[in-house]
């Protein structure tokens, strides 16, 4: 399946649900207000699709800000390595968000958001410049490859879905305290099947199709999202290998918790580092 197909499966359900929510909200509002909401939403979508307002969207969606002068000074050795590989400013615009984890994420056409955890680790000397550059380069290669070009638009349009998902997660957290809740969720296929059969028997095939679709998506969507994330990780690792950051990323991953994903990435990076055999012509 092509990359765009994998991404469409991962983000498509959220976009569809958000579109339905926006339509329902517009329908219950006064006609003038609903029309203004629709026109405003389409105008924002068009602006983001053309690459405008990227910094504003990153600031709102990810609560990311510009680098402060002392942070830029701390990152000077890191930025030097990135610029040598054409993966740093001004080609890539670095932003910062508050997060204790060490990480970086690409979004849009030219933005990479680094965490305060990464900045603090570099400033304290806990994270060598080459490893910090490798973490940032992984995100920057995804930006340069265009794999996250549409994320500002997708993230903005999916806000209703994210809000609903947050509420559902909070409710699920409370529900987990009740007995058998987890078992009921794992066996939801039985409940969905009963609801579909009942809807068909009552003469509502359309409702049955909707219920069946929602149930199927509830099982498939996590797998689709994991597949997209795995594709991004793999593409980023190939990009930073081409930029010469494979040894530094491998050193960084060895400091991380050992998981199946970490081991697979290390194997791929070690293969990328392995020099090609030198072939010689044998003559008699």
N, C-alpha and C positions, 0 to 999 in steps of 0.2 A: 504494500500500500504506500502511495506517495506521502511525503511529509505533510502536505496540506490536508490530506485525508485523515491522517492520525490526529492532527490538531483540531480538525473540524469535529471529530467524534469527542475529543476531550472537552472542548468549550461549547459545542453546539447546544447541548441540553440547557445549559445555563443561559445562553443567549435566547433560546426559544421561550423559556420560562419568564425571563425578564421582559421580553416583548409582549407576552400575554399580560403580565402584570401592568405594564405601562398602558396597554390598551384598555384594560379593565378600569384603571384609575382615570384615564381620560374619558371613559364612557360615563362615569358617575359624576364628573365635574360639570359645571355649567358649560354650554357649548363654546363660548368665547375662551374660557380658561382652558378647556380641553384642546381646542385648536392651537392656542398659544403654546401649550405643553408639547404638542406633537411637532409643531414647527421648530421650537427651541431644541428639542431632542434631535431632530434631523439635522439642524444647523450645527450642533455640537459634533454629531457623528461625522458630518462632511468635513468639518475642520480637522478633526483627529485623523480621518482617513487620508487627508492630504499632508499630514505631518505637522500640523500647527498645534500650538498650545501644549507641546509635549512636556515642557518643564512644569507647567501648571498642573497637569494631570498627575505627574510623578509626585509633586508636592502634596496633592490632595489624597491620592489613592495609597501612596506608600509613606506619607508624612516624611518625605525626604527633603533635605535642605542642601545648600551649597557647602563646600568645604570651607572651614574657617582658616585664616592665615596660618595659625600654628599647626593645624592638621595638615595643610599642604606642605609645610616645612618638614613635618615628620615623615611625610610620604615622598619626599624628594628623591631618595634613592630608588624607590619603587616606580615612581613616574618616569625616571630616566630609563629604566629597563623596559617599561611599557612603550615609551615613545620610540625606542630603538626598533621595536617590532611593529610600529605604526598602530598600536592598540591603546594609546594614551591620549591625553589632551593635546591639541584641541579637537582631534577627530572624535574622541570619546569624551563626553561630559560626565564627570564624576559627581555623584550626590551621596549624601549620608543619611542613614536612618538609624534610630536607636534600637539596638539589638545586641545582646551580650555575646551571641554566637559569632564566630568568624566566618564571614561569607560575603558574597557579592552576587548581584542579579542584574541581568540586562533587560532593558525594556525600551521599546520604541526604536527610533532610527539611530540614536547616538548616545543614549544614556545608560550608565552603569551605576547602580546604587550599592554602595559598600556599607557595612555595618560599623557601628561604633566599636564593637568587639574587635574587629580587624584593626581599626585605627589604634586602639589602646594596646593591642598585642605588638604592633609595630613600634609604637612609641616606647613601650616597656622593654623592647628587645627580645620578647618571647617569640616573635615571628620574624624570621629572616626576610630581608627585602625580596629575595628571589622567590620565596614561597608566597609572600603576599602578592607579588606581581603575577604569579601563576594563577592564584585564585581570581584575581581581577581579570586576567587575560581570558580565562575560561568564559566569563560572562561577556567580555568584549568581543570575542570571536562569534558568539551567537548574535550579537548586535550587527556586526559587520556582515554576517551571512544572511541577515534579514529574517531570521527565524522568530524574532520577537517584535518585528516591525509593527504588527497590528495590535500589540498588547494594550497600548493606551486606549484604543477604541473598544477592544473587547472588555477590558476592565471597567471602563465607564458605563458601557451599555449593560454589563452584567451586575451592576450595583444592586438592583432589586433582588436578583438571585442570591447574591452574597448576604444581603440582609436577612432573607428568608432562611438561608443556610445557617447563619449565626443563631437565629432564634431557635431553629430546629435542634442545633447542637446543644444549646442551653437546656431545652426541654428534654433532650435525650439524656443529658447529664443528671437531671433530676429523676428521670425515669429509671436510670440504672440502679437507683437505690431501692426500687421496688422489686420484689421477688419475681423471677421468671421473665423479666423484661428482655434480657439479652436472648433468651431462648425463643421468645415470641418473634423478635426481629430476625433471627436466623431462619425461622420457619415461616417467614412472611409469604413465601411462595404458596403455601397452603391457603392462607387467608386470601391472597390475590386470586388464586384459582377459584375459590368458592365465590368470591365477589363477581368474577367474570361469568361463571355458570349461572348465578342468580340473575345477573343483568340480561343474559341471553334468554333465559326462561321467561323473564318479565317483558320481553320484546324491546330491549334497548341495546341493540348490537353496537351502536356507536359508543355508548358508555362503556360497554364491555371492551371494545378496542382501546379506548383511552386508558382504562384501568390496566389492561394487559401491557400496554406500552410503558406506562409509568413503572410497573413492576419490573419489566425487562431492563429498563434503563437504570433502575436502582441497583441491579446486579452488575450491569455492564459498565456504568460510568466510572467507578473506581478503577477498573482494569484499563479503560481507555486513558484515564488521567495518568496512571502509572506508566503506560506505554509511551505517552508523550514526554513525560519527565525523563524516562530512560533514553529516549531519542535525543533530547536536549543535552543530557550528560555526555552521551557518546559523541555527538557532533562537537560539543565544546572541547572534549578531550582531544579529538582529532585536530581541531583548530590550534589548540595551544601546543600540541606536538609539532605541528608545522612551523609554529613561531619559535620553537626551541625551548619551551617551558616544561617539557615532559619530565625531566629529572627533578625539577623543583616541585612539580605537582605530586610526583611519586613520593618525594620526601615528606610533603605535607600530609598526604593520605596515610602514610605510615604512623603519623601521630594521632590519627583519628581512630575511633572505635572500629574494631575489625568486624565488618559485616560482609554479607555476600556481595553487595554492590561495591564496597570498597575493594574487596579482593579482585573482582572482575575488572575494575578500573585499573588496578595496579598491574594486572596481567597485560591489559591492552597497552598501557603506557610503557611497560618494559619491552613489549614487542616493537613499539614505535621507536624506542631508543636503540634497539639492536641494529648494529650496522649491517648493511647488505654484504653478502659474501663476495670476495674479490675473485672473479673468474679469470683464469689464464688459459691461454691456448697451448695445448700439449702437442709438441712436434717430435718426430722421430729423427 
